[in-house]
Amino acid sequence: MKRARLPLLAVLPVTVISFVIAVPFVAGDHPLRWEAGSLLPDLVLNGEDTGRSDAPADGTTAPGTSTPGASDIAKVDQEWKEGMPQWGVQLYWEDNPKHSTEYVEKQARLHADYLVGLHANSVSVSFPFFTGDLDSTKISQGGRTPTPERLTRVLQIFHEAGLRTTVRPLMDETSLDVDNGGWRGKIDPADRDAWFSSYKKFLTPYLKAAEGEQAATFVIGTELNSMEGDTRWDTLVASAEKTFSGEVAYDANWDNYVSGRINMPVSHLGVDAYFPVKVADTAPVDTLVDGWNDWLDKKATGPLPNITIAEAGIGAMKGAYKAPGDFYTKRAVNPQVQANWYTAVCQVVQERQMSGVYWWSVYFDDDPNSKPDDKVASRLDFAGRPLTEKAIKSCFTSDYAGPGTDTAS
């Protein structure tokens, strides 16, 4: 993997940043769910009904093997190549072991067709893994973590559609007492050596599956604020790079990204970007763009070609701009709020020459072609909302050629 250490760039004084960030946190603005190069500062990069599958036990598939129904899968407009923007969606998969392999394949084909219809060229498969409480040292699959074999099948189907794939394990927060402020960014294992050992044991089969299916990126960690900078990551990432030849990445939460150093020995950084913008629901897109740039400028001004927006999204409801990552609240539906936010984020990605964006999210068991049931569904769901889907298609078919180009619109 590419290896480079980027220099530290001064940021706003800690007291100012702390005040700016603390206020949104009181309102719960970090994402809640179940869940130019030198201008990139403070980032230390290291380089640049059985429910069982009959796939090989090591998570790979035989060369030339084709998934049943592959000929019926739609194909992307243009397959992603190095330097192109990643236009993608986060597909969140809580597996049910009772679901047959045929069901899993059917859902994967359904989502592949939907993503192609959006003109996406990329997909990130996020799935939960589990721990105990905040000081637990043990990582486990739990009952909702897809097996490496089933992940392999899904990756294969997405590749047949021509989609760039990312594998993204995501720590589930069910046991962390979210109601009292517990979330993945606050874990503090009692024995960090034991935690990293357990995490490595969990990750290795998924790294092998990702390698076997030639995934482009493996996200080694997501929103683990309290664990960033631990020197044990060096050993874990080095081990991952021996197993997986693609890009090993880390996805930082937005608060840590703007407030200080993201010291992780990986080759790429993503940001789960839920920047609150305290404006009225009637605010125009340009005002939302300005709000995003105000946040990003706290870190660095100008192009950010080494940054991917790993998650962006917002509830299709009134008052969402002030807390775009609020998973649980269900205020009155307002589709225009969501659509305008997506339009603004896409504009920022292009103007700041970022490497792409992944929208949060589509759930694996859902039918993305159906209108969401707003009595039970998260307001963050965008599939089946015509205004937002139109904004996504406009984004994904723009003339933006990728980081370092002059075609940002």
VMD Tcl script that draws the C-alpha trace (Angstrom):
set ca {
  {0.00 0.00 0.00}
  {0.96 3.62 -0.46}
  {2.72 5.05 2.53}
  {3.00 8.75 3.29}
  {2.76 10.94 6.34}
  {1.10 14.29 5.74}
  {2.17 17.36 7.71}
  {0.16 18.82 10.56}
  {-1.79 21.96 9.71}
  {-2.91 24.34 12.41}
  {-6.58 24.25 13.28}
  {-8.77 26.57 15.31}
  {-7.95 26.82 18.99}
  {-9.22 23.89 20.98}
  {-11.50 26.04 23.11}
  {-13.27 27.44 20.04}
  {-13.67 24.07 18.38}
  {-14.86 22.48 21.62}
  {-17.59 25.08 21.97}
  {-18.70 24.77 18.35}
  {-18.91 20.98 18.54}
  {-20.33 20.65 22.03}
  {-23.52 22.54 21.19}
  {-24.63 20.16 18.39}
  {-23.84 17.18 20.60}
  {-26.26 18.38 23.26}
  {-28.98 18.23 20.60}
  {-27.88 14.79 19.51}
  {-26.45 15.76 16.15}
  {-23.95 12.97 15.77}
  {-25.43 10.18 13.63}
  {-27.75 7.93 15.57}
  {-28.71 4.54 14.24}
  {-28.69 0.99 15.16}
  {-26.94 0.40 14.29}
  {-4.06 20.15 -3.27}
  {-3.04 17.13 -1.21}
  {-1.09 19.13 1.36}
  {-4.32 20.91 2.18}
  {-5.43 17.79 3.98}
  {-3.96 18.46 7.43}
  {-3.96 16.74 10.80}
  {-4.53 13.42 9.07}
  {-1.79 10.86 9.50}
  {-2.06 8.42 6.62}
  {-0.24 5.13 6.38}
  {0.35 5.01 2.71}
  {-1.73 6.40 0.38}
  {-34.33 -21.26 5.30}
  {-30.87 -22.73 6.30}
  {-29.21 -19.42 6.24}
  {-26.07 -21.20 5.06}
  {-24.15 -20.91 1.85}
  {-22.52 -23.67 -0.07}
  {-19.62 -21.37 -0.98}
  {-16.10 -22.52 -0.04}
  {-15.34 -22.23 3.67}
  {-12.59 -19.67 3.17}
  {-15.03 -17.13 1.80}
  {-13.77 -17.27 -1.79}
  {-15.43 -18.48 -4.96}
  {-13.97 -20.51 -7.76}
  {-12.68 -18.44 -10.70}
  {-15.31 -18.03 -13.36}
  {-18.16 -19.00 -11.05}
  {-21.34 -17.11 -11.90}
  {-24.14 -16.28 -9.52}
  {-27.52 -17.66 -10.62}
  {-29.49 -14.98 -12.43}
  {-26.36 -12.95 -13.21}
  {-27.43 -12.43 -16.82}
  {-30.48 -10.52 -15.56}
  {-28.43 -7.95 -13.60}
  {-28.29 -4.43 -15.02}
  {-24.83 -2.99 -15.68}
  {-23.39 0.34 -14.58}
  {-23.04 3.14 -17.10}
  {-19.27 3.08 -16.73}
  {-17.22 0.98 -14.36}
  {-15.19 2.91 -11.82}
  {-11.51 3.42 -12.61}
  {-8.78 4.98 -10.51}
  {-9.24 8.76 -10.42}
  {-12.98 8.69 -11.08}
  {-15.37 9.89 -8.37}
  {-17.01 7.22 -6.26}
  {-20.75 7.72 -6.63}
  {-22.15 5.29 -4.11}
  {-24.66 4.15 -1.52}
  {-24.22 2.57 1.89}
  {-26.12 -0.72 1.90}
  {-26.73 -1.73 5.51}
  {-27.13 -5.47 5.99}
  {-28.37 -7.01 9.22}
  {-28.44 -10.65 8.20}
  {-31.06 -13.15 9.28}
  {-29.53 -16.66 9.36}
  {-32.96 -18.10 8.57}
  {-32.91 -16.42 5.18}
  {-31.85 -18.80 2.45}
  {-28.92 -18.20 0.14}
  {-31.45 -17.75 -2.66}
  {-33.12 -14.93 -0.71}
  {-29.78 -13.21 -0.13}
  {-28.91 -13.44 -3.81}
  {-32.35 -12.15 -4.82}
  {-31.98 -9.10 -2.56}
  {-28.47 -8.44 -3.82}
  {-29.68 -8.48 -7.43}
  {-32.59 -6.21 -6.50}
  {-30.22 -3.67 -4.95}
  {-27.71 -3.95 -7.78}
  {-30.44 -3.06 -10.27}
  {-31.61 -0.17 -8.09}
  {-28.08 1.25 -7.76}
  {-27.51 1.00 -11.48}
  {-30.80 2.84 -11.97}
  {-29.45 5.65 -9.79}
  {-26.33 5.74 -12.03}
  {-24.13 4.73 -9.09}
  {-20.74 3.19 -9.78}
  {-19.98 2.13 -6.19}
  {-21.54 0.41 -3.20}
  {-20.36 0.02 0.38}
  {-21.67 -3.03 2.23}
  {-21.96 -2.07 5.90}
  {-22.86 -4.77 8.39}
  {-22.91 -5.00 12.19}
  {-20.54 -6.67 14.57}
  {-21.01 -6.75 18.31}
  {-19.36 -6.06 21.63}
  {-20.43 -5.93 25.26}
  {-20.52 -2.66 27.16}
  {-18.16 0.27 26.71}
  {-15.22 -1.44 28.43}
  {-15.66 -4.86 26.82}
  {-12.62 -6.54 25.29}
  {-14.51 -9.05 23.13}
  {-15.74 -8.67 19.56}
  {-18.30 -11.12 18.19}
  {-20.45 -11.78 15.15}
  {-23.75 -11.96 16.95}
  {-26.91 -13.16 15.27}
  {-27.13 -10.42 12.65}
  {-23.61 -10.41 11.19}
  {-23.50 -11.93 7.70}
  {-21.03 -14.79 7.36}
  {-17.99 -14.29 5.12}
  {-19.52 -16.84 2.74}
  {-22.75 -14.91 2.37}
  {-20.83 -11.64 2.01}
  {-18.88 -13.27 -0.81}
  {-22.10 -14.03 -2.69}
  {-23.29 -10.44 -2.38}
  {-19.96 -8.97 -3.50}
  {-19.96 -11.27 -6.49}
  {-23.38 -10.06 -7.62}
  {-22.37 -6.43 -7.24}
  {-19.24 -7.02 -9.27}
  {-21.30 -8.63 -12.02}
  {-23.19 -5.34 -12.18}
  {-19.84 -3.51 -12.53}
  {-20.02 -1.81 -9.13}
  {-16.95 -0.80 -7.13}
  {-17.27 -2.47 -3.72}
  {-16.30 -1.53 -0.18}
  {-16.54 -3.87 2.81}
  {-17.39 -1.99 6.00}
  {-17.92 -3.72 9.36}
  {-19.72 -1.35 11.73}
  {-19.84 -1.74 15.51}
  {-23.46 -2.17 16.58}
  {-24.50 0.06 19.47}
  {-27.32 -2.05 20.91}
  {-25.35 -2.97 24.03}
  {-23.76 0.44 24.53}
  {-26.73 2.20 26.17}
  {-27.18 4.86 23.51}
  {-29.92 6.56 25.54}
  {-27.30 7.49 28.14}
  {-24.67 8.67 25.69}
  {-23.01 5.35 24.94}
  {-21.93 4.97 21.35}
  {-19.10 3.35 19.41}
  {-16.99 6.49 19.61}
  {-16.74 6.18 23.40}
  {-15.63 2.59 23.89}
  {-12.78 2.14 26.36}
  {-11.73 -1.53 26.49}
  {-10.42 -2.63 29.87}
  {-7.60 -4.48 28.11}
  {-6.72 -2.98 24.74}
  {-4.35 -5.80 23.79}
  {-7.23 -8.23 24.23}
  {-9.60 -5.98 22.28}
  {-7.29 -5.67 19.29}
  {-6.60 -9.41 19.35}
  {-10.34 -10.15 19.34}
  {-10.98 -7.57 16.61}
  {-8.25 -9.05 14.40}
  {-9.72 -12.53 14.82}
  {-13.13 -11.21 13.77}
  {-11.87 -9.18 10.80}
  {-9.57 -11.74 9.18}
  {-12.24 -13.94 7.52}
  {-13.90 -10.82 6.09}
  {-10.60 -9.51 4.79}
  {-10.14 -12.85 3.05}
  {-13.62 -12.64 1.56}
  {-12.96 -9.08 0.36}
  {-9.66 -10.17 -1.19}
  {-11.25 -13.18 -2.86}
  {-13.86 -11.00 -4.52}
  {-11.43 -8.17 -5.32}
  {-13.21 -5.52 -3.29}
  {-11.64 -2.10 -3.78}
  {-11.70 -0.96 -0.13}
  {-11.90 -2.49 3.32}
  {-12.82 -0.11 6.13}
  {-10.83 -1.23 9.18}
  {-12.84 0.91 11.60}
  {-15.67 3.43 11.67}
  {-16.37 6.25 14.14}
  {-14.11 4.80 16.84}
  {-13.14 8.23 18.20}
  {-11.77 6.95 21.50}
  {-9.54 4.37 19.80}
  {-7.92 6.64 17.23}
  {-4.19 7.09 17.60}
  {-3.62 3.84 19.50}
  {-0.31 2.38 18.31}
  {-1.85 -1.10 18.17}
  {-3.54 -0.06 14.93}
  {-0.13 -0.25 13.24}
  {0.08 -3.99 13.81}
  {-3.55 -4.60 12.92}
  {-3.41 -2.61 9.69}
  {-0.11 -4.24 8.69}
  {-1.73 -7.65 9.18}
  {-4.79 -6.57 7.17}
  {-2.59 -5.40 4.31}
  {-0.96 -8.82 4.13}
  {-4.38 -10.41 3.67}
  {-6.10 -7.73 1.59}
  {-4.40 -6.09 -1.38}
  {-6.91 -3.29 -1.86}
  {-7.27 0.01 -0.04}
  {-7.43 -0.18 3.76}
  {-9.43 2.80 5.02}
  {-10.79 4.34 8.19}
  {-14.04 6.34 8.41}
  {-13.90 9.14 10.96}
  {-16.89 10.75 12.60}
  {-17.44 14.35 11.54}
  {-16.76 15.85 14.97}
  {-13.30 14.34 15.31}
  {-12.49 15.14 11.71}
  {-12.95 18.90 12.14}
  {-11.61 19.19 15.68}
  {-8.23 17.57 15.54}
  {-5.81 14.98 14.24}
  {-7.08 11.74 12.77}
  {-4.06 9.61 13.52}
  {-4.69 6.27 11.85}
  {-2.14 4.21 9.85}
  {-4.38 3.67 6.82}
  {-4.16 4.50 3.15}
  {-7.41 6.45 2.90}
  {-9.77 8.46 5.10}
  {-13.52 8.65 4.84}
  {-15.73 10.98 6.85}
  {-19.20 10.21 8.18}
  {-20.40 13.73 7.55}
  {-23.43 14.90 9.52}
  {-22.56 18.57 9.86}
  {-25.45 20.47 11.46}
  {-26.53 23.61 9.64}
  {-28.91 25.68 11.73}
  {-31.14 27.23 9.10}
  {-34.83 27.18 8.24}
  {-36.40 24.41 6.16}
  {-36.85 26.97 3.39}
  {-33.11 27.71 3.13}
  {-31.84 27.51 -0.47}
  {-29.22 25.00 -1.57}
  {-26.50 27.67 -1.66}
  {-27.03 28.35 2.05}
  {-26.62 24.65 2.84}
  {-23.44 24.58 0.75}
  {-22.09 27.53 2.73}
  {-22.92 25.73 5.97}
  {-20.98 22.64 4.92}
  {-18.00 24.72 3.79}
  {-17.95 26.55 7.11}
  {-17.45 23.20 8.84}
  {-14.90 21.87 6.36}
  {-12.90 25.09 6.52}
  {-12.26 24.47 10.21}
  {-10.03 21.64 9.03}
  {-8.68 22.91 5.73}
  {-9.66 25.29 2.96}
  {-9.63 24.44 -0.70}
  {-9.71 21.06 -2.44}
  {-9.86 17.83 -0.41}
  {-8.98 15.19 -3.00}
  {-7.94 12.62 -0.40}
  {-11.29 12.67 1.39}
  {-14.34 10.53 0.67}
  {-17.69 11.34 2.21}
  {-18.28 7.82 3.53}
  {-21.71 8.68 4.88}
  {-23.99 11.57 4.10}
  {-27.70 11.73 4.69}
  {-30.52 13.54 6.40}
  {-34.08 12.91 7.47}
  {-36.84 13.81 5.04}
  {-38.59 15.86 7.71}
  {-39.04 19.32 9.08}
  {-36.20 20.69 11.20}
  {-33.65 18.14 10.00}
  {-30.90 20.58 9.02}
  {-29.95 21.17 12.64}
  {-29.47 17.42 13.29}
  {-28.96 15.60 9.98}
  {-27.85 12.32 11.57}
  {-30.84 11.90 13.87}
  {-32.04 8.35 13.23}
  {-34.81 8.12 15.78}
  {-36.85 11.33 15.57}
  {-39.94 11.27 13.38}
  {-41.21 14.77 12.76}
  {-43.55 15.74 9.91}
  {-42.27 14.47 6.56}
  {-40.71 17.06 4.25}
  {-39.12 15.43 1.18}
  {-37.77 18.74 -0.13}
  {-35.51 19.11 2.93}
  {-33.81 15.82 2.11}
  {-33.56 16.50 -1.61}
  {-32.03 19.95 -1.13}
  {-29.48 18.54 1.32}
  {-28.38 15.87 -1.14}
  {-28.04 18.47 -3.87}
  {-25.93 20.67 -1.61}
  {-23.65 17.85 -0.47}
  {-23.02 16.77 -4.04}
  {-22.11 20.35 -4.93}
  {-19.64 20.48 -2.03}
  {-18.05 17.16 -3.07}
  {-17.46 18.55 -6.55}
  {-16.33 22.03 -5.59}
  {-13.92 20.65 -2.98}
  {-12.74 17.98 -5.47}
  {-13.37 15.11 -3.09}
  {-13.08 11.50 -4.15}
  {-16.79 10.77 -3.84}
  {-19.84 10.32 -1.64}
  {-21.87 7.40 -0.26}
  {-25.46 8.12 0.77}
  {-26.77 6.64 4.02}
  {-28.56 4.33 3.45}
  {-30.54 1.48 1.94}
  {-31.41 -1.54 4.11}
  {-30.66 -4.92 2.62}
  {-34.04 -6.48 3.44}
  {-36.02 -3.53 2.03}
  {-37.40 -3.18 -1.47}
  {-35.76 0.06 -2.62}
  {-38.40 0.52 -5.28}
  {-41.16 0.90 -2.67}
  {-42.15 4.10 -0.92}
  {-40.95 4.01 2.71}
  {-43.61 3.52 5.36}
  {-43.11 6.69 7.37}
  {-44.97 5.23 10.33}
  {-42.08 2.85 11.01}
  {-39.20 3.71 8.68}
  {-36.34 6.02 9.55}
  {-36.72 9.45 8.06}
  {-33.16 9.02 6.78}
  {-34.38 6.43 4.26}
  {-34.19 7.90 0.77}
  {-35.13 4.96 -1.46}
  {-38.63 5.46 -2.80}
  {-38.54 9.23 -2.29}
  {-38.72 10.66 -5.85}
  {-37.29 14.11 -5.09}
  {-34.21 12.66 -3.39}
  {-33.70 10.00 -6.03}
  {-33.83 12.73 -8.67}
  {-31.14 14.66 -6.76}
  {-28.96 11.52 -6.53}
  {-29.29 10.81 -10.25}
  {-28.42 14.40 -11.07}
  {-25.34 14.12 -8.84}
  {-24.21 10.80 -10.25}
  {-24.60 11.95 -13.88}
  {-22.80 15.27 -13.42}
  {-19.71 16.06 -15.43}
  {-17.41 15.91 -12.40}
  {-14.46 13.80 -13.52}
  {-12.86 13.26 -10.12}
  {-10.23 14.68 -7.74}
  {-7.69 16.98 -9.30}
  {-9.88 17.86 -12.30}
  {-11.24 21.22 -13.33}
  {-14.69 19.97 -14.24}
  {-16.39 20.45 -10.86}
  {-19.74 22.05 -11.53}
}
mol new
graphics top color blue
foreach p $ca { graphics top sphere $p radius 0.5 }
foreach p [lrange $ca 0 end-1] q [lrange $ca 1 end] { graphics top cylinder $p $q radius 0.2 }
display resetview
